[in-house]
């Protein structure tokens, strides 16, 4: 039942196995710890465990609440992507209440979510991820790479204006670099764009089941568009700078593709509804899911397994294994069959009961509050440890392979996504193309993030045009009234900034009987499940090579941090932390490197 790709053990030399931990991982929200055992003689991570010491309990206290409050409550799950939760909850409620948002309301929601992607990805990529690649960090961890960067010309200098790779790195130095500071201004502009559509960032005040409370005037959309066109050149430059730096790392450090690499196991639940197709009925979910402007899908080893949201929904399984919970399989199920008559598994979110059991952390047993969401492969029976690629990587990958998106600004080709950005203040109209890469690794997750900012910007132009067309034709309806039924089920599928997001709701006697939101971090940050399969963070770090030039005494763990942060583990925060100088476990020599634990 294992679902990760076995990595061939290298020939180990006698060396020191050193235990090192980063807890909490900073520049994120919540408590994420990465615990490793590192063999410095062989420059590899022998073992990795991902753990969270924070219990939230939303699935517990949602019970008995008025279903109409679900969006406002679940928004507070996260202070970063709260609007994604609100939107996803609204999608689930629309299904449960049997209502459809008016087309203009959908365009407004799409515009708000596009602004959120642009805001969050820019802030995370340019102000947080690139701290790990900036001149100050590389000088500290890989001085030989920085020396080479000073002598390497930047291929896209004509676009972004920086002559060498080192100059780009310097521009990303925190608090001082020109790009670092400009990115903060862009984040402010994109936040303003969001607030125009959804009222308040990051907990929307104008997003409800059945529509929005935003007043749709021509000025609303032109104000949004003028801000978008003011940052469009920055987006073009960002893509060019990211390409230059990441391509350089491949050249300067042969083998760097192994940092953060894991088997291609990607999930995307789709984003940006097509108002002309979506009706939120479960029975038609496959049809309106395929019409999304970001295509949902599951990818295994580079092949698109499905784009059917019904299949995606039914395949979700919540496993325990290394999590601090009692099992619920002996509880009574809430949903035995979906609206199409398909059987619903007891480990599906509709049937989950959260039974927390606080206890001491034990890496040989239970060590995290995060459960282990998996997706059941219908042919092999494997419980796949899907990851989101940080969000953009899976979104671009599924959209490219599905070959369904075809707009004037974004087109999927079957192997790539073409993105057309309009003319800005200084740069001409530009066509970018994201191509499916060879690896699912840290660099490609990070590279995809810059391209998806461009994707969101391009789609936003399309959404503005459609919304303005509605308003000019006299259609200003943005809300549909509704009543809450006594008995109903609903599910919403959306993409939070950092990846797949689903909300599953059961209503009984007009109240919430069961509610489970599954954001991207439980998928990416899950611990080993009941089959022993590690979660994506663990899998991406375990057995990866170390390229940092520092030894155990002054080790920064920059390669490990690049691997983990490439998944965008939620919130930007502070600085790196590690425990002292590391603790020596024992000297060992083993032909099966990594198999012997200290």
C-alpha positions in Angstrom: 0.0 0.0 0.0 3.0 2.3 0.0 2.6 5.3 -2.4 5.9 6.9 -2.4 8.7 6.2 -4.9 11.6 4.2 -3.3 14.9 6.0 -3.6 17.9 3.9 -4.3 20.2 3.9 -1.3 23.6 5.4 -2.0 26.8 3.7 -0.9 27.4 5.0 2.6 30.7 5.9 4.0 31.4 5.7 7.8 30.1 8.9 9.2 28.2 10.8 11.9 24.4 10.6 12.1 23.3 13.9 13.6 19.8 14.7 14.7 18.6 18.2 13.8 15.2 19.8 14.2 13.6 23.0 13.0 10.6 23.6 15.3 8.8 25.8 14.7 9.3 26.3 11.0 9.0 30.0 10.7 7.4 32.3 8.0 4.3 30.1 8.2 1.2 30.1 10.4 0.7 27.4 13.1 3.3 25.0 14.6 5.2 22.9 12.1 8.3 21.1 13.1 10.7 19.2 10.9 12.8 16.6 12.7 15.7 15.0 10.8 18.6 12.7 11.0 21.4 13.8 8.8 24.5 11.9 7.6 27.0 14.6 7.0 29.6 12.2 5.6 27.3 11.3 2.8 25.6 14.7 2.6 22.1 13.2 2.8 19.0 13.4 5.0 18.5 9.9 6.4 15.2 10.4 8.0 12.5 13.1 8.3 9.3 13.5 10.4 6.8 16.4 10.0 4.9 17.3 13.2 2.4 19.9 14.3 1.7 20.6 18.0 -1.4 22.7 17.4 -5.0 21.3 17.7 -7.7 23.6 16.1 -10.9 21.6 16.4 -13.1 23.4 13.9 -14.8 20.1 13.0 -15.8 19.7 16.7 -17.3 23.1 17.4 -19.0 23.5 14.0 -21.6 20.9 15.1 -25.0 22.4 16.0 -24.3 25.8 14.3 -26.5 27.5 11.8 -25.3 26.4 8.4 -25.5 30.0 7.1 -22.7 30.9 9.5 -20.3 28.2 8.1 -18.5 30.6 5.8 -17.9 33.2 8.4 -16.7 30.7 11.0 -14.4 28.7 8.7 -12.9 31.9 7.4 -11.2 32.1 10.8 -9.4 28.8 10.2 -6.6 30.8 8.7 -5.6 34.5 8.8 -3.9 34.1 5.4 -6.4 32.3 3.1 -9.6 32.9 5.0 -11.4 34.0 1.9 -10.6 30.7 0.2 -12.4 28.9 3.1 -15.3 31.3 2.8 -15.6 30.7 -0.9 -15.3 27.0 -0.6 -17.9 26.9 2.2 -20.3 29.0 0.0 -19.8 26.4 -2.7 -20.8 23.6 -0.3 -23.7 25.6 1.0 -25.0 26.4 -2.5 -25.1 22.6 -3.1 -26.8 21.9 0.2 -29.4 24.7 -0.3 -30.0 23.9 -4.0 -29.2 27.4 -5.2 -27.1 29.0 -7.9 -25.2 32.3 -7.7 -26.1 34.8 -10.4 -23.5 35.1 -13.1 -22.3 38.5 -12.1 -21.8 37.3 -8.6 -19.6 34.5 -9.9 -17.5 36.9 -11.8 -17.0 39.1 -8.7 -16.0 36.0 -6.7 -13.5 35.0 -9.4 -12.0 38.5 -9.4 -11.7 38.4 -5.6 -10.0 35.0 -5.6 -7.7 36.0 -8.5 -6.5 39.0 -6.5 -6.0 36.8 -3.5 -3.7 34.5 -5.5 -1.7 37.4 -6.8 -1.4 38.9 -3.3 -0.4 35.9 -1.4 1.9 34.3 -4.0 3.7 37.6 -4.5 4.2 38.1 -0.8 5.3 34.5 -0.2 7.5 34.1 -3.2 9.3 37.5 -3.2 9.4 38.3 0.5 9.7 34.8 2.0 10.7 32.0 -0.4 13.5 34.1 -2.0 15.1 34.8 1.4 16.4 31.3 0.9 17.9 32.2 -2.5 18.9 35.8 -1.9 22.5 37.0 -1.9 22.8 37.2 1.9 21.6 33.6 2.4 23.7 32.1 -0.5 26.8 33.9 0.8 26.3 32.3 4.1 25.5 28.7 2.9 27.1 28.4 -0.5 29.7 31.0 -1.1 31.1 29.2 -4.1 27.7 29.4 -5.8 27.6 33.2 -5.1 31.0 33.6 -6.7 29.8 31.9 -9.8 26.5 34.0 -9.8 28.6 37.2 -9.9 30.1 36.0 -13.2 27.0 34.6 -14.7 24.9 36.9 -17.0 21.2 36.8 -16.6 19.5 35.5 -19.8 16.4 37.7 -19.3 18.3 40.9 -18.4 16.4 42.7 -21.2 13.1 42.0 -19.4 14.0 42.6 -15.7 17.1 44.8 -16.0 19.6 42.9 -13.9 22.8 42.1 -15.6 24.0 39.1 -13.5 22.3 36.3 -11.4 24.0 37.8 -8.3 22.3 41.2 -9.0 19.0 39.4 -9.0 19.9 37.7 -5.7 20.8 41.1 -4.2 17.5 42.6 -5.3 15.8 39.9 -3.1 17.8 40.7 0.0 15.2 41.2 2.8 14.4 44.8 3.8 17.0 46.2 1.5 16.7 44.7 -2.0 14.8 46.6 -4.7 12.5 43.7 -5.7 11.9 42.8 -2.1 10.6 46.3 -1.4 8.6 46.6 -4.7 6.9 43.2 -3.9 5.5 44.7 -0.7 4.0 47.6 -2.7 2.5 45.1 -5.2 1.0 43.1 -2.3 -0.7 46.3 -1.1 -2.2 46.9 -4.5 -3.5 43.4 -4.9 -5.0 43.5 -1.4 -6.9 46.7 -2.5 -8.1 44.8 -5.5 -9.4 42.0 -3.3 -11.2 44.4 -1.0 -13.0 46.0 -4.0 -14.6 42.6 -4.7 -15.0 40.9 -1.3 -15.1 43.8 1.1 -12.5 42.9 3.6 -9.2 41.0 3.6 -8.8 38.3 4.6 -12.2 37.5 6.1 -14.7 38.6 3.5 -17.6 40.7 4.5 -19.6 40.5 1.3 -19.5 36.8 0.4 -22.6 34.7 1.1 -24.4 31.5 0.0 -26.3 32.5 -3.1 -24.0 35.4 -4.1 -22.3 38.5 -2.9 -23.2 41.8 -1.4 -20.8 43.8 -3.6 -22.3 46.8 -5.4 -21.6 46.1 -9.1 -20.9 49.4 -10.8 -18.6 50.1 -13.8 -16.3 52.1 -11.5 -15.8 49.0 -9.3 -14.4 47.0 -12.2 -12.4 49.8 -13.8 -10.8 50.6 -10.4 -9.8 46.9 -10.2 -8.5 46.9 -13.7 -6.4 50.0 -13.4 -4.6 48.6 -10.4 -4.0 45.3 -12.2 -2.5 47.1 -15.2 -0.3 49.0 -12.9 1.4 45.8 -11.6 1.4 43.8 -14.8 5.0 44.7 -15.7 6.2 43.6 -12.3 4.6 40.2 -12.9 6.4 39.8 -16.2 9.7 40.7 -14.6 9.1 38.4 -11.7 8.6 35.4 -14.0 11.8 36.3 -15.9 13.9 36.7 -12.7 12.6 33.4 -11.2 13.4 31.5 -14.4 17.0 33.0 -14.4 17.7 32.2 -10.8 16.2 28.7 -10.8 17.9 27.7 -14.1 21.2 28.9 -12.7 20.8 26.7 -9.6 20.4 23.6 -11.8 23.6 24.7 -13.7 25.7 25.7 -10.6 24.8 22.7 -8.5 24.5 19.5 -10.6 22.0 17.2 -9.0 20.1 20.0 -7.4 16.9 18.6 -9.0 16.9 16.1 -6.1 16.3 18.8 -3.5 12.6 18.4 -2.5 12.0 15.9 -5.2 9.3 13.3 -4.8 7.2 11.1 -7.1 4.7 13.1 -9.2 1.5 12.6 -7.0 -0.5 15.8 -7.5 -4.0 16.9 -6.6 -5.9 20.0 -7.7 -9.6 20.6 -6.9 -10.2 23.4 -9.5 -10.8 27.1 -9.2 -12.7 30.0 -10.9 -16.2 28.8 -11.8 -17.7 29.3 -15.2 -21.1 31.1 -14.5 -22.6 29.7 -17.7 -22.1 26.1 -16.6 -22.0 25.8 -12.8 -25.2 25.1 -11.0 -23.7 23.5 -7.8 -25.8 20.3 -8.2 -23.9 17.2 -7.2 -25.4 15.3 -10.1 -23.8 17.7 -12.6 -20.6 18.2 -10.7 -18.4 16.5 -13.3 -19.7 18.8 -16.0 -19.3 22.1 -14.1 -16.0 21.0 -12.6 -14.5 20.5 -16.1 -15.7 24.0 -17.0 -13.6 25.6 -14.2 -10.9 28.0 -15.4 -8.4 26.0 -13.4 -9.1 22.3 -14.1 -9.4 19.9 -11.2 -7.6 16.6 -11.4 -5.4 13.9 -9.9 -2.0 13.2 -11.5 0.0 10.0 -10.9 3.5 9.7 -12.4 2.8 12.5 -14.9 -0.5 11.0 -16.1 -3.9 12.7 -15.5 -5.9 10.0 -13.8 -9.2 11.9 -13.6 -10.8 15.4 -13.9 -14.2 14.2 -12.5 -15.0 16.0 -9.3 -17.4 13.2 -8.3 -14.6 10.6 -8.6 -12.3 13.0 -6.7 -14.8 13.4 -3.9 -15.5 9.7 -3.5 -11.8 8.9 -3.5 -10.9 11.0 -0.4 -9.9 9.0 2.6 -8.8 10.3 6.0 -6.3 8.0 7.6 -4.8 8.2 11.1 -1.7 6.1 11.8 0.7 8.7 13.4 -2.0 11.2 14.4 -3.2 12.0 18.0 -6.8 10.7 17.5 -9.0 7.7 18.1 -10.5 6.1 15.1 -14.2 6.7 14.3 -14.9 3.6 12.1 -17.2 2.2 14.7 -19.3 5.3 14.8 -22.6 5.5 12.8 -22.1 7.0 9.3 -23.7 10.3 8.4 -23.8 9.6 4.6 -23.9 6.1 3.2 -24.5 7.1 -0.5 -24.0 10.2 -2.5 -26.8 11.9 -4.5 -25.9 9.7 -7.5 -26.2 6.5 -5.4 -22.5 5.8 -5.1 -21.4 4.3 -1.7 -19.5 6.7 0.6 -16.7 5.2 2.6 -16.5 5.5 6.4 -13.2 7.3 6.0 -14.7 10.0 3.8 -14.9 13.5 5.4 -18.8 13.3 5.3 -18.5 10.4 7.8 -15.5 11.6 9.9 -15.8 12.1 13.6 -12.9 14.0 15.3 -11.9 12.2 18.5 -8.7 14.0 19.8 -6.4 12.1 22.2 -3.6 14.4 23.5 -0.4 12.4 24.2 3.4 12.5 24.3 5.1 12.8 20.9 6.7 9.5 19.8 8.2 9.2 16.3 7.8 5.5 16.5 4.1 5.8 17.1 2.0 9.0 17.2 3.6 12.4 16.7 1.3 15.0 15.1 -2.1 16.6 15.3 -2.3 16.5 11.5 -4.3 13.6 10.1 -3.3 11.9 6.9 -5.7 12.7 4.0 -5.1 10.3 1.1 -6.8 9.6 -2.2 -7.7 6.0 -3.1 -6.4 4.9 -6.5 -9.4 3.2 -8.1 -7.3 0.7 -10.0 -4.4 -0.2 -7.6 -6.1 0.3 -4.3 -3.2 2.4 -3.1 -3.9 5.3 -0.7 -2.0 8.1 -2.5 -0.2 10.7 -0.5 -1.1 13.5 -2.9 0.6 16.9 -2.6 -0.4 20.2 -4.0 3.0 21.3 -5.3 2.5 24.4 -3.2 -0.7 25.0 -5.1 0.4 26.5 -8.5 2.4 23.5 -9.5 -0.6 21.1 -9.4 -2.9 23.8 -10.8 -0.7 24.4 -13.9 0.1 20.7 -14.3 -3.6 19.5 -14.3 -4.8 22.4 -16.4 -2.0 21.8 -19.0 -2.7 18.0 -19.2 -6.5 18.4 -19.3 -6.4 20.7 -22.3 -9.8 22.2 -21.4 -9.1 25.9 -20.6 -9.4 28.1 -23.7 -9.8 31.8 -23.2 -8.4 34.8 -24.9 -5.8 35.2 -22.1 -5.1 31.6 -20.9 -5.0 28.5 -23.0 -4.0 24.9 -22.1 -2.2 22.9 -24.8 -2.0 19.4 -23.4 1.6 19.9 -22.4 1.8 23.5 -21.3 -0.2 26.6 -20.4 0.0 29.7 -22.5 -0.6 33.0 -20.6 -1.1 36.3 -22.4 -0.5 39.5 -20.4 -1.5 42.9 -21.8 0.8 45.9 -22.4 2.0 47.6 -19.2 3.6 50.9 -18.5 7.0 49.9 -20.0 6.8 46.3 -21.3 4.8 45.2 -24.3 2.1 42.6 -24.5 3.8 39.4 -23.4 3.0 35.7 -23.9 4.4 33.4 -21.3 4.4 29.6 -21.5 4.7 27.2 -18.5 5.7 23.8 -19.6 5.4 20.6 -17.7 8.9 20.0 -16.2 10.7 16.7 -15.7 10.6 16.8 -11.9 8.3 17.5 -8.9 10.8 19.2 -6.7 11.5 22.4 -4.8 12.6 24.5 -7.7 9.7 23.6 -9.9 7.2 24.2 -7.1 8.7 27.7 -6.6 8.9 28.4 -10.3 5.3 27.6 -10.9 4.3 30.1 -8.2 5.6 33.0 -10.3 3.8 31.7 -13.4 0.5 31.3 -11.6 0.6 34.9 -10.5 0.7 35.7 -14.2 -2.1 33.1 -14.8 -4.3 34.8 -12.2 -3.6 38.2 -13.6 -4.5 37.1 -17.1 -7.7 35.4 -16.0 -8.6 38.6 -14.0 -8.6 40.6 -17.3 -11.0 38.1 -18.7 -13.2 38.2 -15.6 -13.3 42.1 -15.7 -14.4 42.1 -19.3 -17.2 39.6 -18.7 -18.4 41.5 -15.6 -18.4 44.8 -17.3 -20.3 43.3 -20.2 -23.0 42.2 -17.8 -23.3 45.5 -16.1 -23.4 47.5 -19.3 -26.2 45.2 -20.5 -28.2 46.1 -17.4 -27.7 42.9 -15.4 -26.7 43.9 -11.9 -28.1 40.9 -10.0 -25.5 39.4 -7.6 -27.5 37.4 -5.1 -30.1 34.7 -5.1 -32.4 34.2 -2.0 -32.6 30.8 -0.4 -33.9 28.7 2.5 -32.0 26.2 4.6 -33.4 22.7 4.3 -33.9 20.5 7.3 -31.9 17.7 5.8 -29.1 18.1 3.2 -25.5 17.3 2.3 -23.0 19.5 0.4 -19.4 19.6 -0.7 -17.4 22.4 -2.1 -14.2 22.2 -4.1 -11.8 25.1 -4.5 -8.1 25.9 -4.5 -6.7 27.7 -1.5 -3.6 29.7 -2.3 -1.4 26.8 -1.4 -3.5 24.1 -2.9 -6.6 21.8 -2.9 -9.4 22.7 -0.5 -12.7 20.9 0.2 -15.5 21.5 2.6 -17.9 18.7 3.4 -21.2 19.5 5.3 -24.1 17.4 6.6 -27.3 19.2 7.7 -29.9 17.6 10.1 -32.8 19.4 11.7 -31.7 22.6 10.0 -28.4 22.6 11.9 -24.8 21.4 11.1 -24.5 17.8 12.1 -21.1 17.3 10.6 -18.6 19.6 8.9 -15.1 18.9 7.8 -12.8 21.4 5.9 -9.7 19.9 4.3 -7.2 22.6 3.3 -3.8 21.9 1.6 -1.6 21.7 4.7 -3.0 18.4 6.1 -2.3 16.9 2.6 1.2 18.3 2.4 2.1 18.2 6.0 0.6 14.8 7.0 2.6 12.4 9.1 3.1 8.7 8.3 -0.3 7.0 7.8 -1.6 3.7 8.9 0.2 2.0 6.0 3.5 3.6 7.0 3.5 6.0 4.0 5.2 9.3 4.9 3.5 12.6 4.1 4.7 14.8 1.3 7.0 17.1 3.4 8.6 14.0 4.9 8.9 12.2 1.6 10.4 15.3 -0.1 13.1 15.8 2.5 13.9 12.2 3.5 16.9 10.8 1.6 17.5 14.0 -0.3 21.1 15.3 -0.8 22.5 18.2 1.1 24.3 20.9 -1.0 25.0 23.5 1.8 28.7 23.9 2.3 28.5 24.3 6.1 29.2 21.4 8.4 27.3 20.3 11.5 28.6 23.1 13.7 27.2 26.0 11.6 24.6 24.1 9.5 21.7 26.3 8.4 19.6 23.5 6.7 18.9 25.8 3.8 18.2 22.9 1.4 15.8 21.4 3.8 14.0 24.7 4.3 13.8 25.2 0.5 12.2 21.8 0.2 9.6 22.4 2.9 8.8 26.0 2.0 8.4 25.1 -1.6 5.0 23.6 -0.6 4.0 27.0 0.9 3.2 25.8 4.4 0.7 28.5 5.0 1.9 31.8 6.6 5.0 34.1 6.3 6.3 34.6 9.8 9.9 35.1 11.2 13.3 33.5 10.9 15.0 30.1 10.8 15.4 28.2 14.1 17.4 25.1 14.8 18.4 23.3 18.0 21.9 24.2 18.9 24.7 22.5 17.0 22.9 19.3 16.6 23.1 16.1 18.7 25.3 13.2 17.7 23.4 10.0 17.9 26.1 7.5 17.0 28.7 6.6 14.4 27.5 4.0 12.0 28.3 2.1 8.9 25.5 0.4 7.0 25.2 -0.8 3.4 21.5 0.1 3.6 21.9 3.8 4.2 19.1 5.3 6.2 17.8 2.0 7.3 19.6 2.0 10.6 18.2 4.4 13.2 20.2 5.9 16.0 
